[in-house]
Amino acid sequence: MKYALIGCGRVSPNHITAALQNRLEIVALCDLLPEAIADLKQQFPELRTTKEYTDHREMLRAEKPELVAIATVSGTHAALAVDCIRAGCNVIIEKPIALSLADADLILAEAEKAGVKVCANHQNRFNPSVQAIRCAVEQGRFGKMYHATAQTRWNRPKAYYDQASWRGTWAQDGGCLMNQCIHNIDLLNWMLGGSPVSVTAVTDNLAHAYIEGEDLGLAIIRYANGAFGTVEGTVNTFGGNLEQMLCLFGETGSVEAGGTLNDVIRVWRFADAGPEEEAAMKQRFSTAAEHIYGCGHTPLYADMIEAVEQDRAPYVDGRAGRSALELVLAIYRASMTHAPVSLPLEAASTLDCMGLFCREPEE
Ligand SMILES: NC(=O)c1ccc[n+]([C@@H]2O[C@H](COP(=O)([O-])OP(=O)(O)OC[C@H]3O[C@@H](n4cnc5c(N)ncnc54)[C@H](O)[C@@H]3O)[C@@H](O)[C@H]2O)c1
């Protein structure tokens, strides 16, 4: 399958590794900055002769890839995805798939019209511990689900934001919920059935005066099935990244998963199993991933390739990406209006938050 990557920045090695491990034919690399392409090529000798483009439209015309991954600045995802889709390409879009519901809807509508697949790059859904938890949910082992929590306790210093001017801006990124925490928010939403009906939330910018977005978000979400979810997301933790936790509590089951990416099982208790199962799960999932990007890109690519070949929906489709986006936008709106917000939202964008944390300069 002919494959091209648009966006050759920090996350791009994960995409190339996934493409190579899935034996895709990598026909082109595209980035506005030739030096970003050169840097990526340096890391992968396999890319030595791969064609380079600074204009994605030219790349699409010349190479006609069947699958394109979009790993550019978040605010550019939608326009690039629509161009790829209109050129007949299937697309993997990095999270968040867009920064407004209108843009996400346009992506979905264009893909439907063109008959191509859209995959939202929420790769953590493929992590083995997350798959095990999801399996327990699908088997109904929690009974009636009461509540679940998603904590992302990370640190992003000024040097991170200084790497690129788009980071932390409302027009191109959003704050820590939209960028760093959306993975865990997606997992919470997915585990709780994906139909949030209302959100109460606060967000603030406590330690990053040089970015527009929030560096802390706290939310309570009520779901259509009666369950509740809470989100705690921050990039302020002293001493570096702490952990990402996902905990689920139901009538007949309790699970706590922490570590780097919910990959260390701390509690695994079900009414239909004895302590041996908990001990086995704790032993199987006792090691935290070394890197916060994890290893999910490769299975996500494998699934998308199969989805295209078998003409079925990808495991993490465009609607899943839209749903995570909508939930973050609902949290933003609840924080802005100081009132509960009902879902579904009619329209929303990160641009609605413009000026939210503008403060008078300190004396
Ligand atoms: N799934 C994950 O775990 C994960 C991890 C990191 C980043 N991301 C997401 O991936 C995206 C990229 O993040 P990053 O950290 O690699 O950013 P980055 O700033 O390091 O790289 C982005 C690259 O996109 C290029 N670009 C921008 N507009 C372009 C255009 N129109 N055409 C071609 N190239 C263009 C830039 O020149 C830059 O090289 C973001 O949306 C981010 O949220 C996902």
The ligand as a MOL file (V3000), in Angstrom:
LIG
                    3D

  0  0  0     0  0            999 V3000
M  V30 BEGIN CTAB
M  V30 COUNTS 44 48 0 0 0
M  V30 BEGIN ATOM
M  V30 1 N -0.2360 10.4120 19.3310 0
M  V30 2 C 0.6880 10.9300 20.1170 0
M  V30 3 O 1.0850 10.3410 21.1190 0
M  V30 4 C 1.2510 12.2680 19.7580 0
M  V30 5 C 2.4770 12.6740 20.3180 0
M  V30 6 C 2.9720 13.9290 19.9390 0
M  V30 7 C 2.2720 14.7310 19.0690 0
M  V30 8 N 1.0750 14.3140 18.5800 0 CHG=1
M  V30 9 C 0.3060 15.1710 17.6510 0
M  V30 10 O 1.0050 15.1890 16.4150 0
M  V30 11 C 0.9490 16.4810 15.8240 0
M  V30 12 C 2.3690 16.9900 15.6050 0
M  V30 13 O 3.0130 17.1390 16.8490 0
M  V30 14 P 4.6130 17.2610 16.9440 0
M  V30 15 O 4.9290 17.2920 18.3830 0
M  V30 16 O 5.2580 16.2460 16.0560 0 CHG=-1
M  V30 17 O 4.7880 18.7370 16.3090 0
M  V30 18 P 6.0980 19.3860 15.6490 0
M  V30 19 O 5.9470 20.8630 15.7800 0
M  V30 20 O 7.3210 18.7490 16.2030 0
M  V30 21 O 5.9710 18.9600 14.1210 0
M  V30 22 C 4.9430 19.4160 13.2980 0
M  V30 23 C 5.4910 19.4810 11.8820 0
M  V30 24 O 4.4100 19.7650 10.9820 0
M  V30 25 C 4.9260 20.5990 9.9620 0
M  V30 26 N 3.8030 21.2720 9.2740 0
M  V30 27 C 2.9780 22.2180 9.7630 0
M  V30 28 N 2.0600 22.5670 8.8310 0
M  V30 29 C 2.3210 21.8170 7.7380 0
M  V30 30 C 1.7380 21.7260 6.4370 0
M  V30 31 N 0.6930 22.4800 6.0920 0
M  V30 32 N 2.2760 20.8560 5.5550 0
M  V30 33 C 3.3340 20.0850 5.9000 0
M  V30 34 N 3.9420 20.1410 7.0960 0
M  V30 35 C 3.4430 20.9990 8.0050 0
M  V30 36 C 5.8620 21.5420 10.7070 0
M  V30 37 O 6.7720 22.1840 9.8240 0
M  V30 38 C 6.5270 20.6010 11.6920 0
M  V30 39 O 7.7260 20.0470 11.1940 0
M  V30 40 C 0.1160 17.3330 16.7590 0
M  V30 41 O -1.2070 17.3720 16.2970 0
M  V30 42 C 0.1860 16.6080 18.0910 0
M  V30 43 O -0.9850 16.8070 18.8650 0
M  V30 44 C 0.5710 13.1080 18.8970 0
M  V30 END ATOM
M  V30 BEGIN BOND
M  V30 1 1 1 2
M  V30 2 2 2 3
M  V30 3 1 2 4
M  V30 4 1 4 5
M  V30 5 2 4 44
M  V30 6 2 5 6
M  V30 7 1 6 7
M  V30 8 2 7 8
M  V30 9 1 8 9
M  V30 10 1 8 44
M  V30 11 1 9 10
M  V30 12 1 9 42
M  V30 13 1 10 11
M  V30 14 1 11 12
M  V30 15 1 11 40
M  V30 16 1 12 13
M  V30 17 1 13 14
M  V30 18 2 14 15
M  V30 19 1 14 16
M  V30 20 1 14 17
M  V30 21 1 17 18
M  V30 22 2 18 19
M  V30 23 1 18 20
M  V30 24 1 18 21
M  V30 25 1 21 22
M  V30 26 1 22 23
M  V30 27 1 23 24
M  V30 28 1 23 38
M  V30 29 1 24 25
M  V30 30 1 25 26
M  V30 31 1 25 36
M  V30 32 1 26 27
M  V30 33 1 26 35
M  V30 34 2 27 28
M  V30 35 1 28 29
M  V30 36 1 29 30
M  V30 37 2 29 35
M  V30 38 1 30 31
M  V30 39 2 30 32
M  V30 40 1 32 33
M  V30 41 2 33 34
M  V30 42 1 34 35
M  V30 43 1 36 37
M  V30 44 1 36 38
M  V30 45 1 38 39
M  V30 46 1 40 41
M  V30 47 1 40 42
M  V30 48 1 42 43
M  V30 END BOND
M  V30 END CTAB
M  END
